[in-house]
Amino acid sequence: MNKYISLTALMIAAAVTLTGCDVTTPKNDTKTNNTQAEQTKEITATIYLPDKDFLQIEPKEITVPLTKNKEKTILEELIKADQAEAYPIFPKNVSILNVTIDKNVATINFSKELLHMAKGSTTEDLFIAMVTNTLTESKEIHSVKFLVDGKEIKHLTGHHDMTKEFQRNTEIIKK
């Protein structure tokens, strides 16, 4: 009789185990989850924004989605962060048309709205430092060149020769 009860209990346990709730993820869901994970790969980047006195720039770490043109994505996030400030440096509605890198030089092609930047040497200095220092965080970028609608510009607000390449300026970074 004990053998019969033990055998019955064993069969019931086996049946419950074999037909119990399945907590494994179906293969289709795994594929979907992997695709979503690939789409949401992110990187940490350092952008530079003006300090509260508008005399220097300060680093700020951000997380951005990893895209084919990460430099463009990082600059778009820089513009968003700047526009959220009380006194933004970037003109309203400015956008990045594209960013190319050739021989360690990043060429940034801005929309024509860049030409509506507020006049003043401090504004221009901060703008150049924000963009240049943000992009030269990358080891593959040593200098930055600015274009507007695909064309070289001689001056932005009249204080710097914008036809030249700009290099990282560590002196303007707040310690």
N, C-alpha and C positions, 0 to 999 in steps of 0.2 A: 504494500500500500504506500509506503514512504517513497518507493521508487516511482510509483505512478504519480504522486503529488509533485515530486521533484521534477519529473519529466514534463508534467503539465505546466508547472511554474517556469521551467526553462523555455518551453514553447511559447508561452505568453510573453515572456521577456524578449524573446527573439522577435516575435511578431510586433511588439511595441517598438522595439529598436529599429526594425526594418521599415516600418510604416510610420514612424514618428515624424515630428515636424522637421522639415529640412531648412536649416539655417544657412546653407551655402548660397552664394550669389550665383544666379544663372550666368552662363557664359556671355550672353548678349549684354547684360548689365555690366560685366567686367570690362567688356570692350568699350562701352559708353563711358564708364568711369575713367578708363585710361585716356580716352580722347579728351574728356573734360580736364583731366590733370595736365595733359600736354598743352591744352589751350590756356591754362592758367599758370604756366610757368612764369615765375617772376624773378627779377633781379633787384638788388639794392644798388642805388646810385646816390651820388652826392651832388646836390645842386647848391648854388650860391645865391643868397638873397641879401639885400641891403640890411645893415644893422639899423637900430632905432634912430640913430642920428644921421643916417644917410651919408656917412663918410667912409664906411668900409663895407665889406661883404662878409657874411657868415655862412659856414657850411650847414647844410641840412640834409640828413639822410632820408631818402624816400624809397618806396618800393614801386616798381613799374612792371607792367607785363613785358615779357621778353618777346620782341617782334623782330622782323627781318632788318629793320633800320632802327636799332635801339637808340642811336644818337638823336634821331628825330623825335622818338617817343620821349626821351629824357628832356629835350628842349621844350616839347609841348607841355610837359609837366612843370617845367620851370616857369613857363608863361602862365599856366593856371595858378601856380603858387604865388607868383608876383601879382596877378590880377586880384587875388584874394586879400592883398595888403591894402591898408588905408590909402597909401599913395604909391600906386604902381609905377614902375619904370617903363614897362612895355606899353606901347600905345594900344588903345582899345581895338579889338578885332584883328590884331596882327596874327599872322599864322606862318607856320614853317611850310614852305612849298616842297623842299627836299633838302637832304644833307648828303653830301658825297665825301668820300675820303680817298685821297690820292697822295701817295708819298708822305704820309704823316700829316697832311694838311686837310682839315675839315672845312669844306665850303658849304656855308649855310645860305640857302636861298629863301629870303623872307618875302612875304607879300608886301604890296605897295603901302600898306598901312604903317609900316615901320617908319616911313618918311614923316609921319605925323607925331613923332616923338617930341616931348616937351623940350624946349630949348634950354641949354645950359650945359656947361662943361661937366658939372658933377653928375648930371643925368647920363650924359654920354660915357663918362668914365665908368660909372656903375654898370651900365648896360654892357659895355665891352668886357669888363671884368667878370660879370655874372655869366655871360655866355662862354667866354674863353676859358675861365677856370672850371666851369661845369664840364665842358667837353674834354679839356686836357687832363681830367681825372683818369681818362682812358690812356693806357700806355701806348696805344697806337696813334694817338693824336698829339702832335707837338705844337701846332699852331692852327689858327682859325682865320678864315677869310669870309667876308660878308658880301652878299649880293641882294639886290631887290628886283623881283620879277625877272630873274636870270641875268641881270645886268650889274656890272660893277658900279659902285657909287663912289664919288670923290669925297663927299662929306655927308655926315648924318645931321648933326646940329651945328657944324662949322668949326669944330675944335680938333678933330683928328683926321688924318689922311686915311680914309676908309679903303683905299686901294691896296694897302699893305696887309701883310699877314700879322696877326696879333698872337703873342705868346703868353703863357701863363704869367700872371702877376701876383706873386706871393705877398708883396708889400701891402696890398690893399685888403688882405684877409685878416679879419679881426682875430687877435690871439686870445 
